[in-house]
């Protein structure tokens, strides 16, 4: 047996198991993600994130959801990854360049301030063209009528490197649903034929022009306490439908994120997300020798 060190971290309660994979890595990361994400028989979390070597960035993020499926991007996860890489490397550059499956993202850490470590991520430009999100529709999907189960929902689709479906609600009933009922609704969206690669679904209630309340169902993980890319998508959708300004606080079940979709300057059309990056605990996973493989440098 060999021991693989890990760090459990979260951003607004969106928690992952992090592994520094610069020397050795799991031979089957998808299988390991399923095993360790179980909250009764494993470590518990929304998935596995590995810190891997990168040719053109400081570090590469490789992410697996709780069901073992690969995730292109995770807004809460990338903040924690940047903090862990900075601390593991004993300092270094700040901001950091993080390579993801949807391109290189810049993460700026706020260090030395009281309270939890925070980070701001340049999430890049949103994708609004339907086929690129992807959805089964040409053109933008804004306040679009979609048949879901036995009802019609008005949805706005956005990609932040991963696909999102934003549904605005007029009251707080969606936030009061029990887990079983919310799962039923979330799965209806996730596996809808309109979304060829499945979808993350955000149910959003605007409370003010700069304040949104959100509950999220993530593809491959189920309900999570927060979703950074989903918070970004929710603000974009709120702006596109006239419900919010370009800078807003998104209140999630696990905390709040500050989102800004810039309209002018060198960063015009880029989305910036600010939130905490919290370490919970460290430990080691016991694996058989054949469950690990050397990293090719």
PyMOL commands that set and color helices and strands:
alter all, ss='L'
color gray80, all
select helices_A, chain A and resi 29-37+75-88+130-133+173-176+179-190+228-240+289-291
alter helices_A, ss='H'
color red, helices_A
select strands_A, chain A and resi 2-11+14-21+24-26+47-52+59-65+70-71+96-100+103-110+118-125+144-148+151-159+163-168+200-208+211-218+222-224+247-252+255-261+270-276+278-287+292-294
alter strands_A, ss='S'
color yellow, strands_A
deselect
rebuild
show_as cartoon
